[in-house]
Amino acid sequence: MRGIALDFELLIVILVDGLVYSSYLFLVAVGLTVIFGVQKVLNVTHGSFYAFGAYFAAYLIGLWTNGGLPDWGGFLLILGSALILGVVLGVVIERGLLKHLYGRDEHVMVLATFAAFLVLEDVILLIWGTDPYLAFAPLALLGSTEIAGLIFDVYSLSMISLAFVVAVILWYGLNRTQFGKILLAVIFDRE
């Protein structure tokens, strides 16, 4: 009987962890898919943008919590760092690299953005080193919940909900709005 309970617990852990990680991958892949679909630019630096945002947010949250400021501010730092770094890195990559490559073969775009990806990864190592940065404050603030006798953090579970909300909004926006239909038309035929 104990073996069946362990199997059920393992099944729940695998299911929840799979949903959490797939929601992270979905949120990152949505940006890549929309950019490639509209601009026909296979920009593989998205992973570096994500890593820069994660390290920058963890660094700022560390400063925030060491300053004795309220934990809820960590969520604002996550959002703010994502917006700031997304805009700054996006403009730098687009203006400094991609604008010179528009109209060229997709292989050239992939190679150039992959090279930028490698450079950005080295810049991350240069700034933050090889030690992991952990942003525990937002995670701890939301607490944890129990599912089938197992403890899961609410932050990870909220990523599943966020991915679902983004998927529904994206589906609705692309299929039910005038702008979405124009965007889909541009994806399939730029002219």
Stockholm file with secondary structure:
# STOCKHOLM 1.0

chainA/1-191         MRGIALDFELLIVILVDGLVYSSYLFLVAVGLTVIFGVQKVLNVTHGSFYAFGAYFAAYLIGLWTNGGLPDWGGFLLILGSALILGVVLGVVIERGLLKHLYGRDEHVMVLATFAAFLVLEDVILLIWGTDPYLAFAPLALLGSTEIAGLIFDVYSLSMISLAFVVAVILWYGLNRTQFGKILLAVIFDRE
#=GR chainA/1-191 SS CHHHHHHHHHHHHHHHHHHHHHHHHHHHHHHHHHHHHHHCCCCTTHHHHHHHHHHHHHHHHHHHHHTTCCTTHHHHHHHHHHHHHHHHHHHHHHHHTGGGTTTSCHHHHHHHHHHHHHHHHHHHHHHHCSSCCCCHHHHHHHCEEEETTEEEEHHHHHHHHHHHHHHHHHHHHHHHSHHHHHHHHHHHCCC
#=GC SS_cons         CHHHHHHHHHHHHHHHHHHHHHHHHHHHHHHHHHHHHHHCCCCTTHHHHHHHHHHHHHHHHHHHHHTTCCTTHHHHHHHHHHHHHHHHHHHHHHHHTGGGTTTSCHHHHHHHHHHHHHHHHHHHHHHHCSSCCCCHHHHHHHCEEEETTEEEEHHHHHHHHHHHHHHHHHHHHHHHSHHHHHHHHHHHCCC
//
